[in-house]
Amino acid sequence: RPHERPLKRRGILDRAGALIERDGPGALSMRRLGAVLGVEAMAIYHHFESRDALLSAIGDRLLEPMDRLELGDDWREACRRFATGLRDIAVAQPATFQLLGLKPLDTTSSLRAVERLLGVLLERGFTPATALAIYRATVSYARGYALAEATGFTVDAAERAGRKRLAALPREEFPILAGTAAELAKLDADAGYELGLQALLAGLPDPDATGRPSRQPRSTKRRG
């Protein structure tokens, strides 16, 4: 039987995060965390009523840096800082982000940051609905890129293992992927992220007098 000692909520979260980062997103269980802490698993339930409650607390702590973001007044720069702040969290704690990144980012810390970003957009003249759409586009790009980065890009010539996979492809069938690996390797994760974010933000027009984007996307409906 493990030697039990007093537990503190923050200490549990510290060790849970370390366990996830060390052993992967599937490593967390109450029993295994208890072994790391040197207590019976039941002792953890005095602080967290369930594994879901523990995960929620881990998510809240994970996203704490979002609450400290300085967004500024320029709306595109605010979106860029929000997206980059989220990606920075994923880069710092990739396994934890893999575990929680597909869940709604609705912790208190992240929602305060969302409120401030929406405030910048409304101050610029966007309607609340349009501001929400811009926020969704921004966070969806950042979260999707961060998850792909954490789990491994489908094509990643910047990494040795990725180049090896590409080199094994038959060149007659994959002339670009197999034949231009040296060129593809020039795109690292940071450069790819910045290029995609720049394209996204450049495609979002300023609002017109109604608070809607000044350029409406073309309809994809077929005219007959």
VENHU-V994389 format. One record per run of one state. SS is the DSSP state (@ for helix, = for strand, . for the rest). FROM is the first residue (numbers start at 0). TO is the last residue. If there is no record, write none. Layout:
SS,FROM,TO
SS,FROM,TO
//
This chain:
.,0,7
@,8,22
.,23,28
@,29,36
.,37,39
@,40,43
.,44,49
@,50,61
.,62,62
@,63,66
.,67,73
@,74,91
.,92,92
@,93,99
.,100,106
@,107,123
.,124,126
@,127,150
.,151,158
@,159,166
.,167,179
@,180,183
.,184,187
@,188,201
.,202,205
=,206,206
.,207,211
=,212,212
.,213,223
//
